[in-house]
Amino acid sequence: MEQQEYAAGTTRVAGGTSDGRTGGAGQGTTVAVVAVREAGPDAPQETGGAVLSPDPGLLRLAHWFAEADPGTADDLCVATFGLYPARHFGVPAEPVTGPEAAAGDAVSWWHGPTAHAPAALRVREPRPARRQRRARRDEGALPVVRSGAKPGLPGKHRKPEPTRSAAGAQDRSAAAERRIAARLLLAHPLVTASGPHADGFPLIRRHRDWLTGQFDTLLGYRLVVGPWHARLYKAGLGPGAARRLEHPGTGAPFTPGGYAQLALALSLLVDAPERLPLGPLLAAMRDAVPGRAATPADLAMALAALADWQVLGEIPADRSADGVVLTVDRELARAVPAGPPALADDPADLIRRAAGAEPGTAVRRRLAETPAVLAADLPADQRDWLDLHRRTGPAALAEFLGLEAELRAEGVALLDPADELTDLALPGAGTLAQAALLLVERLVEEVRPLPGEATGADVPIPDALIDGVLGDIADEYGLPAGWRRDYLADRTALRRDALDLLHRMGLITPAPRGTRPPGWLLRAPAARFAPAPDLRPAPGTGRHSRRETPVGVPSGPRAEQRA
């Protein structure tokens, strides 16, 4: 059906229903794109009997990428492909106790319980690549082995354990499988039967009807499950989403030129033959945009991403060798775009259209995809919805995805204690994660507002403070903790990358455009990673005030007599 639509000339790829045929991001999403295939001025490239002709919508997108600044190119990628992973804090804060408990969710992140751990406790070995946990098997299928007993026999001092009905165990197993599948799709919107997450693909197929309904109802996302792949079509996140594609091998962020080469290659691969020589593909890409040469790094970045998504088969290291033939999966190539820009007037219009939704759906998307949702960041209608559904809205998503809701005066965060449903880890192993966490801790201690002080969700950070604090922690922790020597030698690079990590985690944000000098703002959720503030009043100095006695120094009348 989809192949027939593409060949006939029209493929609707965003908006509509969730039947997997016509629609993109699902119910509640603006119909952002209809890619219309029509005759264009570009000359088709012949490849052994086949003709490579670029898709006009994706070709237009390639031009937009090439002309965009890096931030706009990142947002355009999110709006067009929707292949970004969810991102959540992993460490829960201490429970609210004492006088703060009466305030409930009115406790501020600035002064509430924290998830801070001393620096010495944060050093941990690098974790293996995240894999979704398997569903726990039915207990009836496991051998009965209890402490102090032979296999299959209970100990004589053990009380008999209550038996569970087979139906109840199956219900729990099915619920666990659905949650695993939902988390996998939210972390990896494109899952194939032969890819790195193939273990979870049977679960997605088994529960596809339930998953399709839940994603459509809660998030307005369309889920398409075929025999060999599953694709969750996510919506855009709007401008300033702090998401980007990265080279799957090196982790280098995509450049506007890399995005342009990616869109250009896709425009040719959606109708390419299954076996495609590399030379004609590169020639067709050059012919589609005459006068605009691609750098080898941009081209390599685009081909690596396509191979990582399995749109292309294995690409040889030496691409200059004659006779290199690529294996093309047209079905996956057509599954990658979530919204070619046929109806949008310009990149900004496409980014806006791709994120459009009714207030409840828009807020739930932010909760499901971002570390924290601050009420101050929301439009008035979304802020009103969050105020009205402050508990029930996050609770429904938390139940669906196995997360925990953290409610604070400034907003809401959904936490993943398993630390799996995120592409960035904080706390985390490595120089950059450790430096960023130490930096944000000390920034919070320096500029955190006092209780009762009038402030919003953000507090300005003096630029000199960032340099001073980062220099102090590099001197204090760098060599003893074995930090990377290139970062210790280049403090400018350390500052740039540490601030970038904190920005992508939603702990800092750039000052509004036009601010002089430009700088950064510290966000309220950053305080959850710092030590809890000491809000006790300072001891008085009058003669009737009690003076604090240093530890180890005796106090009381006898101490005064000794004095």
C-alpha positions in Angstrom: 0.0 0.0 0.0 2.7 2.5 1.0 4.8 1.5 -2.0 1.9 2.0 -4.3 1.2 5.5 -2.8 4.8 6.5 -3.2 4.8 5.3 -6.8 1.5 7.0 -7.6 2.9 10.3 -6.4 1.5 11.1 -2.9 2.5 9.9 0.5 0.9 11.4 3.6 3.5 11.2 6.3 2.3 13.4 9.2 -1.1 13.7 10.8 -4.3 11.6 10.6 -5.1 8.2 12.0 -2.9 5.6 13.5 -3.7 2.8 11.1 -0.2 2.8 9.7 -1.3 3.9 6.2 -2.2 7.5 6.2 -0.9 9.6 9.0 2.3 10.5 10.7 2.6 11.6 14.3 -1.0 10.5 15.0 -4.1 12.1 16.3 -3.9 15.7 17.4 -0.9 16.5 15.2 -1.2 19.0 12.4 -0.9 17.6 8.9 2.5 19.1 8.5 3.6 17.3 5.3 2.3 15.7 2.1 5.2 14.8 -0.1 4.1 15.1 -3.8 6.2 13.4 -6.4 6.2 15.5 -9.6 8.4 16.1 -12.6 11.3 18.3 -11.6 14.2 20.0 -13.4 16.8 17.5 -12.0 18.0 15.0 -14.6 17.5 11.4 -13.4 20.6 9.3 -12.9 20.6 5.9 -14.5 22.1 3.0 -12.6 22.2 -0.2 -14.6 18.7 0.1 -15.9 17.3 1.8 -12.8 16.7 5.5 -12.7 17.6 7.6 -9.5 15.2 10.5 -9.3 15.2 12.6 -6.1 12.0 13.0 -4.1 11.1 16.7 -4.3 10.1 17.1 -0.6 13.3 15.5 0.7 15.3 17.5 -1.8 13.7 20.7 -0.6 14.6 19.6 3.0 18.2 19.1 2.0 18.4 22.7 0.8 16.9 23.9 4.1 19.4 21.9 6.1 22.3 23.3 4.0 21.2 26.9 4.6 20.3 26.6 8.4 22.4 27.4 11.4 23.4 24.5 13.6 20.5 25.0 16.2 17.9 25.3 13.5 19.2 22.3 11.7 18.9 20.2 14.9 15.3 21.3 15.4 14.5 20.6 11.7 15.9 17.1 12.1 13.7 16.5 15.1 10.6 17.8 13.3 11.3 15.9 10.1 12.6 12.5 11.2 11.4 12.2 14.9 14.1 9.6 15.6 15.2 11.2 18.9 15.3 9.1 22.1 13.5 10.0 25.3 15.6 11.7 28.0 15.0 11.5 31.8 16.7 12.0 35.1 17.5 8.7 36.7 18.2 9.3 40.4 15.1 9.9 42.5 15.3 12.7 45.2 14.9 11.9 48.8 11.2 11.8 49.9 9.7 15.1 51.2 9.6 14.9 55.0 9.2 17.2 57.9 7.5 20.6 57.6 7.9 20.4 53.8 5.6 17.4 53.6 2.6 19.6 54.4 3.4 21.7 51.3 3.2 18.6 49.1 3.9 19.4 45.4 4.3 23.1 46.3 7.9 22.4 47.4 10.4 24.2 45.2 13.3 22.4 43.5 15.5 25.1 44.8 14.9 24.2 48.4 13.4 20.7 48.4 14.9 17.3 48.8 17.8 16.5 46.5 19.4 13.5 44.7 22.9 14.6 45.5 25.6 12.1 46.2 29.1 13.0 47.5 31.7 13.1 44.7 33.6 10.1 46.1 30.4 8.0 45.8 29.8 9.0 42.2 32.8 7.3 40.6 31.6 4.1 39.0 32.7 1.8 36.2 31.5 2.6 32.7 28.2 0.8 32.2 27.7 -1.6 29.3 25.4 -0.5 26.5 21.9 -0.2 27.7 19.5 -3.0 26.9 15.9 -3.2 27.8 15.3 -5.6 30.6 13.6 -8.8 29.8 10.2 -9.6 31.3 10.3 -11.8 34.3 9.3 -15.3 33.5 6.2 -16.9 35.0 7.2 -18.2 38.4 5.5 -21.5 37.6 8.1 -22.2 34.9 11.1 -21.7 37.3 12.5 -24.5 39.5 11.6 -24.1 43.1 14.8 -23.6 45.1 14.5 -22.1 48.5 17.1 -21.5 51.1 17.9 -24.5 53.3 15.9 -26.9 51.1 16.6 -29.3 48.3 15.4 -28.2 44.9 11.6 -28.7 44.7 11.1 -29.1 48.4 10.5 -26.3 51.0 12.5 -26.3 54.2 10.7 -27.7 57.2 10.7 -24.4 59.1 9.4 -22.4 56.1 5.8 -21.3 56.1 4.0 -22.2 52.9 4.0 -19.3 50.5 0.6 -18.2 49.0 0.0 -19.6 45.6 -0.8 -17.3 42.7 -3.3 -18.1 40.1 -2.0 -18.8 36.6 -4.3 -16.1 35.2 -2.9 -13.5 37.5 0.7 -14.4 36.7 -0.1 -14.2 32.9 -1.6 -10.8 33.4 1.5 -9.6 35.2 3.7 -11.0 32.6 1.7 -9.4 29.8 1.8 -6.0 31.6 5.6 -6.3 32.0 6.0 -7.2 28.3 3.9 -4.2 27.2 5.9 -1.8 29.4 9.2 -3.2 28.1 8.0 -2.7 24.5 6.7 0.8 25.1 10.0 1.9 26.8 12.0 0.3 23.9 10.0 2.3 21.3 10.3 5.5 23.2 14.1 5.0 23.4 14.5 3.7 19.9 11.7 4.8 17.6 12.9 2.5 14.8 13.3 -1.1 15.8 14.2 -3.9 13.3 14.0 -7.6 13.6 17.7 -7.9 12.9 19.1 -4.8 14.6 20.7 -4.2 17.9 17.3 -4.3 19.7 16.0 -7.3 18.0 15.3 -9.0 21.3 12.4 -6.6 21.9 10.9 -6.8 18.5 8.7 -9.9 19.2 7.2 -8.1 22.2 6.3 -5.1 20.0 4.6 -7.4 17.5 2.8 -9.4 20.1 1.3 -6.3 21.8 1.1 -4.0 18.7 -2.6 -3.4 19.0 -2.4 -2.3 22.6 0.7 -0.2 22.0 -0.8 1.5 19.0 -3.8 2.5 21.0 -1.8 3.7 24.0 0.7 5.8 22.0 -2.1 7.3 20.0 -4.3 8.1 23.0 -1.6 9.4 25.4 0.9 11.0 23.0 -0.7 11.3 19.6 2.1 9.1 18.1 1.4 6.7 15.2 2.9 3.3 15.5 3.5 1.1 12.4 4.5 -2.5 13.0 5.5 -4.6 10.0 7.0 -8.1 9.6 10.5 -6.8 9.9 10.5 -3.4 11.6 8.5 -1.2 14.0 8.4 2.6 13.6 7.1 5.0 16.2 6.5 8.3 14.4 7.2 10.9 17.0 6.2 14.5 16.7 8.5 17.5 16.8 9.5 19.2 20.0 9.5 22.8 18.8 12.4 25.3 18.6 15.3 24.9 21.1 14.7 21.2 21.7 18.4 20.5 22.4 18.3 17.3 20.4 20.6 16.3 17.6 21.8 13.4 15.5 25.3 12.2 16.3 27.7 10.0 14.3 27.0 6.5 15.4 30.7 5.6 15.6 32.4 8.8 16.9 29.6 10.6 18.6 30.4 13.8 16.7 27.3 16.0 16.3 25.8 16.4 12.9 26.5 19.6 11.1 24.0 21.3 8.7 26.0 19.9 5.9 25.7 16.4 7.3 22.0 16.8 7.7 21.8 18.0 4.1 23.7 15.0 2.8 21.4 12.7 4.8 18.2 14.2 3.4 19.7 14.2 -0.1 20.6 10.5 0.1 17.2 9.6 1.4 15.5 11.5 -1.5 17.2 9.1 -3.8 17.0 5.9 -1.8 13.2 5.8 -1.3 12.9 4.5 -4.9 16.4 3.1 -5.4 17.0 -0.5 -6.5 17.8 -3.1 -3.9 21.4 -3.4 -5.2 22.9 0.1 -5.9 26.4 0.9 -6.9 27.9 3.6 -4.7 29.4 5.5 -7.6 26.1 6.3 -9.3 24.5 7.2 -5.9 27.2 9.8 -5.2 26.9 11.1 -8.8 23.2 11.5 -8.4 23.6 13.3 -5.2 26.0 15.8 -6.9 23.7 16.3 -9.8 20.7 17.0 -7.5 22.5 20.0 -6.0 24.8 21.4 -8.7 27.4 23.9 -7.5 27.2 22.7 -3.8 30.0 20.3 -3.0 29.8 18.1 0.1 32.7 17.6 2.4 34.0 14.1 2.9 33.1 14.3 6.6 29.5 15.4 5.9 29.1 12.5 3.4 30.6 10.0 5.8 28.4 11.1 8.6 25.2 10.7 6.5 26.2 7.3 5.2 27.1 6.1 8.7 23.6 7.1 10.0 21.8 5.4 7.1 23.8 2.2 7.8 23.1 2.5 11.5 19.3 2.6 10.7 19.9 -0.4 8.3 18.6 1.6 5.4 22.0 0.7 3.8 23.9 -2.5 4.3 27.5 -2.5 5.5 29.6 0.2 3.9 33.2 -0.6 3.2 35.8 1.6 4.8 37.4 2.4 1.4 34.5 4.0 -0.5 36.8 5.0 -3.3 37.3 1.4 -4.4 35.6 0.5 -7.7 32.7 -1.9 -7.7 31.3 -1.0 -4.3 27.7 -2.0 -4.3 25.3 -1.1 -1.5 22.3 -3.0 -0.3 19.2 -0.7 0.0 16.2 -1.4 2.1 13.5 0.9 0.5 10.9 0.1 3.1 13.2 1.4 5.9 14.2 4.4 3.7 10.5 5.3 3.4 10.0 4.8 7.2 12.7 7.3 8.2 11.0 10.6 7.3 8.1 11.6 9.6 7.4 14.8 7.7 8.9 16.0 4.4 8.2 19.7 4.0 5.6 20.0 1.3 3.1 22.2 3.2 5.6 24.2 5.3 6.6 27.6 4.0 10.1 27.6 5.6 12.1 25.7 8.3 10.5 27.6 11.1 7.0 26.9 9.9 7.8 23.1 9.6 9.3 23.1 13.2 6.1 24.8 14.4 3.7 22.5 12.5 5.4 19.3 13.5 5.1 20.2 17.2 1.4 21.2 17.0 -1.1 19.4 19.2 -3.9 20.1 21.6 -2.8 21.2 25.1 -3.0 17.8 26.9 -1.2 15.9 24.2 1.5 18.6 23.9 2.2 18.5 27.7 2.2 14.7 27.9 4.8 14.6 25.0 7.1 16.9 26.9 6.7 14.8 30.0 7.5 11.6 28.1 10.4 13.0 26.1 12.2 15.6 28.3 13.9 15.5 31.7 11.6 18.1 33.3 8.6 20.3 32.3 8.6 23.7 33.8 5.3 25.6 33.8 7.1 28.8 32.9 8.1 27.3 29.6 4.5 26.4 28.5 2.0 28.5 26.6 -1.0 29.6 28.6 -3.3 26.8 27.4 -0.8 24.1 28.2 0.0 25.7 31.6 -3.7 25.7 32.5 -3.9 22.0 31.5 -1.0 21.1 33.6 -2.4 22.9 36.6 -5.7 21.1 36.2 -4.2 17.6 35.7 -1.1 18.1 37.8 -1.3 14.6 39.3 -3.4 12.6 37.0 -1.6 13.6 33.8 1.9 12.5 34.9 0.5 9.5 36.7 -1.0 8.0 33.5 2.4 8.3 31.7 4.3 7.0 34.7 2.1 3.9 34.8 2.4 3.4 31.0 6.2 3.7 31.0 7.3 2.6 34.4 8.5 6.0 35.6 8.1 8.0 38.9 6.6 11.5 39.0 8.4 14.2 40.9 6.1 17.2 41.5 7.6 20.5 42.4 6.3 24.1 42.5 8.1 24.9 39.3 6.9 21.9 37.3 7.0 18.1 36.9 9.7 15.6 36.1 9.2 11.9 35.3 12.2 9.9 36.7 13.5 6.5 35.5 15.1 4.9 38.6 16.4 2.1 36.3 18.4 4.8 34.4 17.6 3.1 31.1 15.1 5.5 29.4 17.6 8.2 28.5 20.4 8.9 26.0 22.4 11.0 28.5 23.4 9.9 32.0 23.8 12.3 34.8 25.4 11.3 37.2 27.5 9.3 34.8 31.0 7.9 34.2 33.6 9.8 32.2 35.3 13.1 32.5 32.6 15.2 30.9 29.7 13.8 33.1 31.7 14.2 36.3 32.9 17.7 35.5 29.4 18.8 34.5 27.9 17.4 37.7 30.5 19.1 39.9 30.0 22.3 38.0 26.2 22.4 38.4 26.5 21.5 42.1 28.7 24.5 42.9 26.8 26.9 40.6 23.6 26.0 42.6 25.4 26.7 45.9 26.5 30.1 44.6 23.4 31.5 43.0 20.5 29.6 44.5 17.8 32.0 45.6 16.8 32.3 49.3 13.5 31.0 50.5 10.8 33.7 49.9 13.0 35.6 47.5 11.1 36.6 44.4 12.5 34.6 41.4 11.3 32.5 38.5 12.5 29.1 37.4 15.8 30.5 36.1 18.6 32.4 37.8 21.4 34.3 35.9 24.9 32.8 36.2 27.8 35.3 36.1 30.1 34.2 33.3 33.2 34.7 35.4 31.7 32.3 38.0 31.6 29.5 35.5 35.3 29.9 34.6 36.3 30.1 38.2 34.3 27.1 39.4 35.4 25.0 36.4 39.0 25.9 37.0 38.7 25.0 40.7 37.2 21.5 40.1 39.6 20.7 37.3 42.5 21.4 39.6 40.9 19.5 42.5 39.6 16.5 40.7 41.3 16.3 37.3 44.5 14.4 37.9 43.3 12.4 40.9 40.2 11.2 39.1 42.1 10.4 35.9 40.2 12.9 33.7 41.0 13.1 30.0 44.2 15.0 29.5 43.0 16.8 26.4 40.2 18.4 28.5 42.7 19.3 31.3 44.9 20.9 28.7 42.1 22.7 26.9 39.8 24.3 29.5 37.9 26.1 26.8 36.8 22.7 25.3 36.0 21.4 28.8 33.8 24.5 29.4 32.0 24.2 26.1 31.2 20.5 26.4 30.3 20.6 30.0 27.8 23.5 29.5 26.5 21.7 26.4 25.7 18.6 28.5 24.0 20.6 31.2 22.0 22.4 28.5 20.9 19.2 26.9 19.8 17.8 30.3 17.7 20.9 30.9 19.7 22.2 33.9 20.8 25.4 32.2 19.5 27.4 29.3 20.9 30.3 27.2 19.9 33.8 28.3 17.2 35.3 26.1 18.3 36.6 22.7 19.5 40.2 23.0 20.9 39.8 26.5 24.2 41.7 26.8 26.5 40.1 27.5 25.1 36.7 26.4 25.2 34.1 29.1 23.5 31.2 30.8 20.6 30.8 33.2 20.5 28.2 35.9 17.2 26.2 36.0 15.4 25.1 39.1 15.8 21.3 38.5 19.5 21.8 38.7 19.2 22.1 42.5 18.1 18.5 42.8 21.8 17.5 42.0 23.3 19.8 44.6 23.6 19.3 48.4 20.4 20.2 50.3 20.5 23.9 51.5 20.9 24.6 55.2 17.9 26.8 55.8 18.5 27.2 59.6 18.9 30.8 60.7 22.5 31.9 61.5 23.2 31.9 65.3 22.8 35.2 67.0 25.7 37.2 68.5 23.9 38.8 71.5 24.7 37.8 75.0 21.5 35.7 75.3 22.2 33.8 72.1 23.4 30.2 72.2 26.7 29.8 70.5 27.5 26.7 68.5 30.3 24.6 70.0 32.8 23.1 67.6 32.8 19.3 67.5 35.2 17.8 70.1 35.1 20.9 72.3 33.4 20.3 75.7 30.4 22.4 76.5 28.3 23.2 79.6 28.9 24.6 83.1 31.9 22.4 83.6 33.5 23.6 80.5 33.0 27.2 81.6 34.6 26.4 85.0 37.6 24.9 83.2 37.8 28.1 81.1 
